[in-house]
Amino acid sequence: MTSIAKVVRRRCRVARDAGMSTAEYAVGTIAATAFAGLLYKIVTSSEVQKALLGIIQRALQLAG
């Protein structure tokens, strides 16, 4: 077998498993959506809103 044929075969073997499959995209999308939902619940909680509002008010007082 020539060296060119070896390189072509090696690349074909590697190329078969490159990238994500549809099932992996689906699982990744579901995980990202769940994480976004969790972050939304955390940020919209009253404790976090109060903390963020306090940080913003202090920053505005220092700036002006």
N, C-alpha and C positions, 0 to 999 in steps of 0.2 A: 504494500500500500504506500502510495506517495505521501509526502508530507502535506501537500495541499489537500488531499482527501482526508487526512487525519484532522486537519484544521476545520474543514467543512463539517465532518461528522461531530466534532466536539461542539461546534457552534450550534448545530441542529439540536443536540442533546440539551444544551443550556437554554436555547430559545423556547423549547417546549414548555418550560415551567416559569417563564418570565411573566411578571405582572400578577394581578389578582383576578380570581375567577368571579363570576356573577354572585355566587354564594358568599364569597368573602366581602364583596362590595355591600351586599345586603346586611351582613352582620356588622360591618363597619358603620354603615348608615344608621342602623338601629342603635348602636352604642353611642354614636355622636348625638343622635336625637335624645336619647335618655340623659346624657350628660348635659345637654343644653336645657332640658326640662328641670334637672336638678339645680343648675345654676340659676335659672329663672326663679324657682321657688325660694332659693336662699336669698337672692338679691331683693325680692319683693317682700320678704318678711319684715315685720315692723322693727325688729331690733337692728337689722342691717340698714334699713332705710334711715333710722335715727342716727346711726353711726356715720353713714355717708353724708347726711345732711349736716351733722356737726363738723365733719372734716371740711366740707365745702364752705360753711359759714366762717370757720376759723381762717381758711385760706383767703376768703374775700376780705375779712377784717384786717389781716396782715397786709394785703395788697393795697388797701385803700384807706 
